[in-house]
Amino acid sequence: MSYLPVEQYKRAWIFRHKDLPVSDDDLAQIKPLTEARAEQVWTQQISQHCNHPGLFGADDWANKSQTWLETANWQQRWESDEAALPEALAEHLQWDDATVVWFCYSSEHVIETNWAVFRRHWKNFLFFDDGPILIGRKRKQVVQFQQTGNYRIGNRK
């Protein structure tokens, strides 16, 4: 089994927050990966050398300056009543709604969903903002969210 039932995910409260409700249909499409599957995705897509975004080394694509194109602020939009993604982020990620995305907090915490669900509930995912990376299956575009309230967009090689 590759997924945990969302009820068993220790951070599931982020999808039940009273101020940011997630419909049952969307909740069914938010799939926390088992620890073994999360580590596999992390190793294949993010890093073979570290287990957390704060520990990237020189060999990791996320630590290379040429990966990143632009930095902008996500926190102001997150704190507002506006539900849409920040503009630069939405413009950079021109994915179709069914694109499988992984929101990677660390090698043990990865959530799989689709682009449409992530776009609708991006604020929920960012209750934990210590460097998570958003990637799409077979996509080169990436986003990393930082605790400073900024995000950076780029392309992995």
PyMOL commands that place a pseudoatom at each C-alpha (Angstrom):
pseudoatom trace, name=CA, resn=MET, resi=1, chain=A, elem=C, hetatm=0, pos=[0.000, 0.000, 0.000]
pseudoatom trace, name=CA, resn=SER, resi=2, chain=A, elem=C, hetatm=0, pos=[1.382, 3.397, -0.992]
pseudoatom trace, name=CA, resn=TYR, resi=3, chain=A, elem=C, hetatm=0, pos=[-1.078, 5.651, 0.855]
pseudoatom trace, name=CA, resn=LEU, resi=4, chain=A, elem=C, hetatm=0, pos=[-2.206, 6.232, 4.411]
pseudoatom trace, name=CA, resn=PRO, resi=5, chain=A, elem=C, hetatm=0, pos=[-5.871, 6.938, 5.039]
pseudoatom trace, name=CA, resn=VAL, resi=6, chain=A, elem=C, hetatm=0, pos=[-5.960, 10.687, 5.619]
pseudoatom trace, name=CA, resn=GLU, resi=7, chain=A, elem=C, hetatm=0, pos=[-7.483, 10.012, 9.053]
pseudoatom trace, name=CA, resn=GLN, resi=8, chain=A, elem=C, hetatm=0, pos=[-4.252, 8.240, 10.052]
pseudoatom trace, name=CA, resn=TYR, resi=9, chain=A, elem=C, hetatm=0, pos=[-1.963, 11.003, 8.826]
pseudoatom trace, name=CA, resn=LYS, resi=10, chain=A, elem=C, hetatm=0, pos=[-0.561, 12.784, 11.861]
pseudoatom trace, name=CA, resn=ARG, resi=11, chain=A, elem=C, hetatm=0, pos=[-0.895, 16.190, 10.186]
pseudoatom trace, name=CA, resn=ALA, resi=12, chain=A, elem=C, hetatm=0, pos=[-4.449, 15.586, 8.922]
pseudoatom trace, name=CA, resn=TRP, resi=13, chain=A, elem=C, hetatm=0, pos=[-5.772, 18.485, 11.020]
pseudoatom trace, name=CA, resn=ILE, resi=14, chain=A, elem=C, hetatm=0, pos=[-4.503, 20.882, 8.335]
pseudoatom trace, name=CA, resn=PHE, resi=15, chain=A, elem=C, hetatm=0, pos=[-7.267, 19.591, 6.068]
pseudoatom trace, name=CA, resn=ARG, resi=16, chain=A, elem=C, hetatm=0, pos=[-9.931, 19.901, 8.753]
pseudoatom trace, name=CA, resn=HIS, resi=17, chain=A, elem=C, hetatm=0, pos=[-9.218, 23.457, 9.856]
pseudoatom trace, name=CA, resn=LYS, resi=18, chain=A, elem=C, hetatm=0, pos=[-12.517, 25.267, 10.416]
pseudoatom trace, name=CA, resn=ASP, resi=19, chain=A, elem=C, hetatm=0, pos=[-11.392, 28.376, 8.523]
pseudoatom trace, name=CA, resn=LEU, resi=20, chain=A, elem=C, hetatm=0, pos=[-10.193, 26.420, 5.467]
pseudoatom trace, name=CA, resn=PRO, resi=21, chain=A, elem=C, hetatm=0, pos=[-12.727, 23.645, 4.875]
pseudoatom trace, name=CA, resn=VAL, resi=22, chain=A, elem=C, hetatm=0, pos=[-11.955, 20.850, 2.411]
pseudoatom trace, name=CA, resn=SER, resi=23, chain=A, elem=C, hetatm=0, pos=[-14.877, 19.030, 0.804]
pseudoatom trace, name=CA, resn=ASP, resi=24, chain=A, elem=C, hetatm=0, pos=[-15.165, 15.278, 1.258]
pseudoatom trace, name=CA, resn=ASP, resi=25, chain=A, elem=C, hetatm=0, pos=[-14.600, 14.806, -2.487]
pseudoatom trace, name=CA, resn=ASP, resi=26, chain=A, elem=C, hetatm=0, pos=[-11.353, 16.781, -2.390]
pseudoatom trace, name=CA, resn=LEU, resi=27, chain=A, elem=C, hetatm=0, pos=[-10.264, 15.160, 0.880]
pseudoatom trace, name=CA, resn=ALA, resi=28, chain=A, elem=C, hetatm=0, pos=[-10.569, 11.768, -0.822]
pseudoatom trace, name=CA, resn=GLN, resi=29, chain=A, elem=C, hetatm=0, pos=[-8.032, 12.982, -3.398]
pseudoatom trace, name=CA, resn=ILE, resi=30, chain=A, elem=C, hetatm=0, pos=[-5.478, 14.140, -0.795]
pseudoatom trace, name=CA, resn=LYS, resi=31, chain=A, elem=C, hetatm=0, pos=[-3.304, 11.088, -0.265]
pseudoatom trace, name=CA, resn=PRO, resi=32, chain=A, elem=C, hetatm=0, pos=[-0.534, 11.085, 2.341]
pseudoatom trace, name=CA, resn=LEU, resi=33, chain=A, elem=C, hetatm=0, pos=[2.107, 8.582, 1.286]
pseudoatom trace, name=CA, resn=THR, resi=34, chain=A, elem=C, hetatm=0, pos=[3.269, 5.806, 3.576]
pseudoatom trace, name=CA, resn=GLU, resi=35, chain=A, elem=C, hetatm=0, pos=[6.703, 6.482, 5.020]
pseudoatom trace, name=CA, resn=ALA, resi=36, chain=A, elem=C, hetatm=0, pos=[8.314, 3.938, 2.663]
pseudoatom trace, name=CA, resn=ARG, resi=37, chain=A, elem=C, hetatm=0, pos=[6.628, 5.422, -0.432]
pseudoatom trace, name=CA, resn=ALA, resi=38, chain=A, elem=C, hetatm=0, pos=[7.394, 8.989, 0.730]
pseudoatom trace, name=CA, resn=GLU, resi=39, chain=A, elem=C, hetatm=0, pos=[11.075, 8.098, 1.058]
pseudoatom trace, name=CA, resn=GLN, resi=40, chain=A, elem=C, hetatm=0, pos=[11.017, 6.571, -2.430]
pseudoatom trace, name=CA, resn=VAL, resi=41, chain=A, elem=C, hetatm=0, pos=[9.466, 9.702, -3.983]
pseudoatom trace, name=CA, resn=TRP, resi=42, chain=A, elem=C, hetatm=0, pos=[11.842, 11.945, -2.030]
pseudoatom trace, name=CA, resn=THR, resi=43, chain=A, elem=C, hetatm=0, pos=[14.914, 9.952, -3.097]
pseudoatom trace, name=CA, resn=GLN, resi=44, chain=A, elem=C, hetatm=0, pos=[13.859, 9.794, -6.753]
pseudoatom trace, name=CA, resn=GLN, resi=45, chain=A, elem=C, hetatm=0, pos=[12.550, 13.348, -7.109]
pseudoatom trace, name=CA, resn=ILE, resi=46, chain=A, elem=C, hetatm=0, pos=[14.169, 15.542, -4.453]
pseudoatom trace, name=CA, resn=SER, resi=47, chain=A, elem=C, hetatm=0, pos=[17.407, 14.262, -2.886]
pseudoatom trace, name=CA, resn=GLN, resi=48, chain=A, elem=C, hetatm=0, pos=[19.385, 11.084, -2.384]
pseudoatom trace, name=CA, resn=HIS, resi=49, chain=A, elem=C, hetatm=0, pos=[21.566, 12.730, 0.253]
pseudoatom trace, name=CA, resn=CYS, resi=50, chain=A, elem=C, hetatm=0, pos=[19.322, 14.486, 2.755]
pseudoatom trace, name=CA, resn=ASN, resi=51, chain=A, elem=C, hetatm=0, pos=[15.919, 14.002, 4.339]
pseudoatom trace, name=CA, resn=HIS, resi=52, chain=A, elem=C, hetatm=0, pos=[14.723, 17.589, 4.857]
pseudoatom trace, name=CA, resn=PRO, resi=53, chain=A, elem=C, hetatm=0, pos=[14.758, 20.795, 2.773]
pseudoatom trace, name=CA, resn=GLY, resi=54, chain=A, elem=C, hetatm=0, pos=[16.928, 22.526, 5.372]
pseudoatom trace, name=CA, resn=LEU, resi=55, chain=A, elem=C, hetatm=0, pos=[19.711, 20.016, 4.741]
pseudoatom trace, name=CA, resn=PHE, resi=56, chain=A, elem=C, hetatm=0, pos=[20.191, 20.208, 0.978]
pseudoatom trace, name=CA, resn=GLY, resi=57, chain=A, elem=C, hetatm=0, pos=[23.764, 19.718, -0.131]
pseudoatom trace, name=CA, resn=ALA, resi=58, chain=A, elem=C, hetatm=0, pos=[25.804, 20.877, -3.103]
pseudoatom trace, name=CA, resn=ASP, resi=59, chain=A, elem=C, hetatm=0, pos=[24.691, 17.893, -5.212]
pseudoatom trace, name=CA, resn=ASP, resi=60, chain=A, elem=C, hetatm=0, pos=[20.960, 18.539, -4.754]
pseudoatom trace, name=CA, resn=TRP, resi=61, chain=A, elem=C, hetatm=0, pos=[19.160, 20.331, -7.593]
pseudoatom trace, name=CA, resn=ALA, resi=62, chain=A, elem=C, hetatm=0, pos=[17.182, 22.356, -5.030]
pseudoatom trace, name=CA, resn=ASN, resi=63, chain=A, elem=C, hetatm=0, pos=[20.414, 23.861, -3.725]
pseudoatom trace, name=CA, resn=LYS, resi=64, chain=A, elem=C, hetatm=0, pos=[21.648, 25.059, -7.114]
pseudoatom trace, name=CA, resn=SER, resi=65, chain=A, elem=C, hetatm=0, pos=[21.109, 28.721, -7.906]
pseudoatom trace, name=CA, resn=GLN, resi=66, chain=A, elem=C, hetatm=0, pos=[20.424, 27.993, -11.599]
pseudoatom trace, name=CA, resn=THR, resi=67, chain=A, elem=C, hetatm=0, pos=[17.315, 26.024, -10.578]
pseudoatom trace, name=CA, resn=TRP, resi=68, chain=A, elem=C, hetatm=0, pos=[15.560, 29.121, -9.266]
pseudoatom trace, name=CA, resn=LEU, resi=69, chain=A, elem=C, hetatm=0, pos=[14.165, 31.882, -11.473]
pseudoatom trace, name=CA, resn=GLU, resi=70, chain=A, elem=C, hetatm=0, pos=[12.181, 34.153, -9.204]
pseudoatom trace, name=CA, resn=THR, resi=71, chain=A, elem=C, hetatm=0, pos=[11.238, 34.727, -5.577]
pseudoatom trace, name=CA, resn=ALA, resi=72, chain=A, elem=C, hetatm=0, pos=[7.922, 36.212, -4.483]
pseudoatom trace, name=CA, resn=ASN, resi=73, chain=A, elem=C, hetatm=0, pos=[5.692, 36.381, -1.420]
pseudoatom trace, name=CA, resn=TRP, resi=74, chain=A, elem=C, hetatm=0, pos=[3.009, 33.791, -0.622]
pseudoatom trace, name=CA, resn=GLN, resi=75, chain=A, elem=C, hetatm=0, pos=[2.182, 34.798, 2.954]
pseudoatom trace, name=CA, resn=GLN, resi=76, chain=A, elem=C, hetatm=0, pos=[0.259, 37.973, 2.142]
pseudoatom trace, name=CA, resn=ARG, resi=77, chain=A, elem=C, hetatm=0, pos=[-2.092, 36.006, -0.117]
pseudoatom trace, name=CA, resn=TRP, resi=78, chain=A, elem=C, hetatm=0, pos=[-2.322, 33.198, 2.469]
pseudoatom trace, name=CA, resn=GLU, resi=79, chain=A, elem=C, hetatm=0, pos=[-3.422, 35.672, 5.151]
pseudoatom trace, name=CA, resn=SER, resi=80, chain=A, elem=C, hetatm=0, pos=[-5.968, 37.339, 2.861]
pseudoatom trace, name=CA, resn=ASP, resi=81, chain=A, elem=C, hetatm=0, pos=[-9.493, 36.226, 1.991]
pseudoatom trace, name=CA, resn=GLU, resi=82, chain=A, elem=C, hetatm=0, pos=[-8.341, 35.602, -1.596]
pseudoatom trace, name=CA, resn=ALA, resi=83, chain=A, elem=C, hetatm=0, pos=[-8.355, 31.852, -2.329]
pseudoatom trace, name=CA, resn=ALA, resi=84, chain=A, elem=C, hetatm=0, pos=[-6.371, 31.879, -5.577]
pseudoatom trace, name=CA, resn=LEU, resi=85, chain=A, elem=C, hetatm=0, pos=[-2.687, 31.056, -5.763]
pseudoatom trace, name=CA, resn=PRO, resi=86, chain=A, elem=C, hetatm=0, pos=[-0.234, 33.959, -5.930]
pseudoatom trace, name=CA, resn=GLU, resi=87, chain=A, elem=C, hetatm=0, pos=[-0.035, 35.171, -9.548]
pseudoatom trace, name=CA, resn=ALA, resi=88, chain=A, elem=C, hetatm=0, pos=[3.612, 34.372, -10.346]
pseudoatom trace, name=CA, resn=LEU, resi=89, chain=A, elem=C, hetatm=0, pos=[3.205, 30.880, -8.975]
pseudoatom trace, name=CA, resn=ALA, resi=90, chain=A, elem=C, hetatm=0, pos=[0.041, 30.228, -10.998]
pseudoatom trace, name=CA, resn=GLU, resi=91, chain=A, elem=C, hetatm=0, pos=[1.689, 31.583, -14.146]
pseudoatom trace, name=CA, resn=HIS, resi=92, chain=A, elem=C, hetatm=0, pos=[4.749, 29.381, -13.694]
pseudoatom trace, name=CA, resn=LEU, resi=93, chain=A, elem=C, hetatm=0, pos=[2.757, 26.185, -13.153]
pseudoatom trace, name=CA, resn=GLN, resi=94, chain=A, elem=C, hetatm=0, pos=[0.608, 25.860, -16.251]
pseudoatom trace, name=CA, resn=TRP, resi=95, chain=A, elem=C, hetatm=0, pos=[-0.362, 22.259, -15.489]
pseudoatom trace, name=CA, resn=ASP, resi=96, chain=A, elem=C, hetatm=0, pos=[-3.646, 20.624, -16.380]
pseudoatom trace, name=CA, resn=ASP, resi=97, chain=A, elem=C, hetatm=0, pos=[-6.022, 19.839, -13.523]
pseudoatom trace, name=CA, resn=ALA, resi=98, chain=A, elem=C, hetatm=0, pos=[-5.293, 16.089, -13.543]
pseudoatom trace, name=CA, resn=THR, resi=99, chain=A, elem=C, hetatm=0, pos=[-1.507, 16.470, -13.188]
pseudoatom trace, name=CA, resn=VAL, resi=100, chain=A, elem=C, hetatm=0, pos=[-0.324, 14.391, -10.238]
pseudoatom trace, name=CA, resn=VAL, resi=101, chain=A, elem=C, hetatm=0, pos=[1.531, 16.582, -7.761]
pseudoatom trace, name=CA, resn=TRP, resi=102, chain=A, elem=C, hetatm=0, pos=[3.582, 15.780, -4.700]
pseudoatom trace, name=CA, resn=PHE, resi=103, chain=A, elem=C, hetatm=0, pos=[3.893, 18.228, -1.845]
pseudoatom trace, name=CA, resn=CYS, resi=104, chain=A, elem=C, hetatm=0, pos=[7.141, 17.207, -0.170]
pseudoatom trace, name=CA, resn=TYR, resi=105, chain=A, elem=C, hetatm=0, pos=[7.673, 18.337, 3.421]
pseudoatom trace, name=CA, resn=SER, resi=106, chain=A, elem=C, hetatm=0, pos=[10.506, 15.864, 4.118]
pseudoatom trace, name=CA, resn=SER, resi=107, chain=A, elem=C, hetatm=0, pos=[11.540, 12.343, 3.199]
pseudoatom trace, name=CA, resn=GLU, resi=108, chain=A, elem=C, hetatm=0, pos=[8.915, 10.982, 5.604]
pseudoatom trace, name=CA, resn=HIS, resi=109, chain=A, elem=C, hetatm=0, pos=[6.079, 13.404, 4.783]
pseudoatom trace, name=CA, resn=VAL, resi=110, chain=A, elem=C, hetatm=0, pos=[4.897, 13.619, 1.192]
pseudoatom trace, name=CA, resn=ILE, resi=111, chain=A, elem=C, hetatm=0, pos=[1.321, 14.161, 0.054]
pseudoatom trace, name=CA, resn=GLU, resi=112, chain=A, elem=C, hetatm=0, pos=[0.039, 13.236, -3.388]
pseudoatom trace, name=CA, resn=THR, resi=113, chain=A, elem=C, hetatm=0, pos=[-2.945, 14.912, -4.994]
pseudoatom trace, name=CA, resn=ASN, resi=114, chain=A, elem=C, hetatm=0, pos=[-3.790, 16.488, -8.327]
pseudoatom trace, name=CA, resn=TRP, resi=115, chain=A, elem=C, hetatm=0, pos=[-3.157, 20.038, -9.468]
pseudoatom trace, name=CA, resn=ALA, resi=116, chain=A, elem=C, hetatm=0, pos=[-6.819, 21.080, -9.253]
pseudoatom trace, name=CA, resn=VAL, resi=117, chain=A, elem=C, hetatm=0, pos=[-7.143, 19.967, -5.619]
pseudoatom trace, name=CA, resn=PHE, resi=118, chain=A, elem=C, hetatm=0, pos=[-3.831, 21.550, -4.661]
pseudoatom trace, name=CA, resn=ARG, resi=119, chain=A, elem=C, hetatm=0, pos=[-4.837, 24.869, -6.259]
pseudoatom trace, name=CA, resn=ARG, resi=120, chain=A, elem=C, hetatm=0, pos=[-8.103, 24.920, -4.318]
pseudoatom trace, name=CA, resn=HIS, resi=121, chain=A, elem=C, hetatm=0, pos=[-6.482, 24.047, -0.972]
pseudoatom trace, name=CA, resn=TRP, resi=122, chain=A, elem=C, hetatm=0, pos=[-2.925, 25.356, -1.186]
pseudoatom trace, name=CA, resn=LYS, resi=123, chain=A, elem=C, hetatm=0, pos=[-3.411, 27.301, 2.024]
pseudoatom trace, name=CA, resn=ASN, resi=124, chain=A, elem=C, hetatm=0, pos=[-4.066, 24.095, 3.972]
pseudoatom trace, name=CA, resn=PHE, resi=125, chain=A, elem=C, hetatm=0, pos=[-0.813, 22.562, 2.761]
pseudoatom trace, name=CA, resn=LEU, resi=126, chain=A, elem=C, hetatm=0, pos=[1.121, 25.615, 3.976]
pseudoatom trace, name=CA, resn=PHE, resi=127, chain=A, elem=C, hetatm=0, pos=[0.324, 25.289, 7.652]
pseudoatom trace, name=CA, resn=PHE, resi=128, chain=A, elem=C, hetatm=0, pos=[3.773, 23.667, 7.605]
pseudoatom trace, name=CA, resn=ASP, resi=129, chain=A, elem=C, hetatm=0, pos=[6.074, 25.987, 5.700]
pseudoatom trace, name=CA, resn=ASP, resi=130, chain=A, elem=C, hetatm=0, pos=[9.621, 24.958, 6.583]
pseudoatom trace, name=CA, resn=GLY, resi=131, chain=A, elem=C, hetatm=0, pos=[10.830, 24.565, 3.014]
pseudoatom trace, name=CA, resn=PRO, resi=132, chain=A, elem=C, hetatm=0, pos=[8.352, 22.151, 1.375]
pseudoatom trace, name=CA, resn=ILE, resi=133, chain=A, elem=C, hetatm=0, pos=[8.673, 21.596, -2.338]
pseudoatom trace, name=CA, resn=LEU, resi=134, chain=A, elem=C, hetatm=0, pos=[5.846, 21.199, -4.828]
pseudoatom trace, name=CA, resn=ILE, resi=135, chain=A, elem=C, hetatm=0, pos=[6.614, 19.068, -7.870]
pseudoatom trace, name=CA, resn=GLY, resi=136, chain=A, elem=C, hetatm=0, pos=[4.489, 17.569, -10.612]
pseudoatom trace, name=CA, resn=ARG, resi=137, chain=A, elem=C, hetatm=0, pos=[4.896, 14.101, -12.058]
pseudoatom trace, name=CA, resn=LYS, resi=138, chain=A, elem=C, hetatm=0, pos=[6.942, 14.347, -15.249]
pseudoatom trace, name=CA, resn=ARG, resi=139, chain=A, elem=C, hetatm=0, pos=[7.092, 18.150, -14.943]
pseudoatom trace, name=CA, resn=LYS, resi=140, chain=A, elem=C, hetatm=0, pos=[10.219, 20.270, -14.666]
pseudoatom trace, name=CA, resn=GLN, resi=141, chain=A, elem=C, hetatm=0, pos=[8.600, 23.263, -12.935]
pseudoatom trace, name=CA, resn=VAL, resi=142, chain=A, elem=C, hetatm=0, pos=[9.040, 23.405, -9.150]
pseudoatom trace, name=CA, resn=VAL, resi=143, chain=A, elem=C, hetatm=0, pos=[8.139, 25.645, -6.232]
pseudoatom trace, name=CA, resn=GLN, resi=144, chain=A, elem=C, hetatm=0, pos=[9.671, 25.835, -2.785]
pseudoatom trace, name=CA, resn=PHE, resi=145, chain=A, elem=C, hetatm=0, pos=[7.850, 27.585, 0.052]
pseudoatom trace, name=CA, resn=GLN, resi=146, chain=A, elem=C, hetatm=0, pos=[9.906, 29.198, 2.791]
pseudoatom trace, name=CA, resn=GLN, resi=147, chain=A, elem=C, hetatm=0, pos=[9.121, 30.189, 6.386]
pseudoatom trace, name=CA, resn=THR, resi=148, chain=A, elem=C, hetatm=0, pos=[9.997, 33.769, 5.521]
pseudoatom trace, name=CA, resn=GLY, resi=149, chain=A, elem=C, hetatm=0, pos=[6.680, 33.966, 3.658]
pseudoatom trace, name=CA, resn=ASN, resi=150, chain=A, elem=C, hetatm=0, pos=[8.382, 33.777, 0.285]
pseudoatom trace, name=CA, resn=TYR, resi=151, chain=A, elem=C, hetatm=0, pos=[8.375, 31.117, -2.363]
pseudoatom trace, name=CA, resn=ARG, resi=152, chain=A, elem=C, hetatm=0, pos=[10.738, 30.523, -5.192]
pseudoatom trace, name=CA, resn=ILE, resi=153, chain=A, elem=C, hetatm=0, pos=[9.827, 29.151, -8.578]
pseudoatom trace, name=CA, resn=GLY, resi=154, chain=A, elem=C, hetatm=0, pos=[12.144, 27.337, -10.892]
pseudoatom trace, name=CA, resn=ASN, resi=155, chain=A, elem=C, hetatm=0, pos=[12.861, 24.412, -13.144]
pseudoatom trace, name=CA, resn=ARG, resi=156, chain=A, elem=C, hetatm=0, pos=[14.690, 21.263, -12.191]
pseudoatom trace, name=CA, resn=LYS, resi=157, chain=A, elem=C, hetatm=0, pos=[16.984, 19.717, -14.716]
for i in range(1, 157): cmd.bond("trace and resi %d" % i, "trace and resi %d" % (i + 1))
show_as sticks, trace
zoom trace
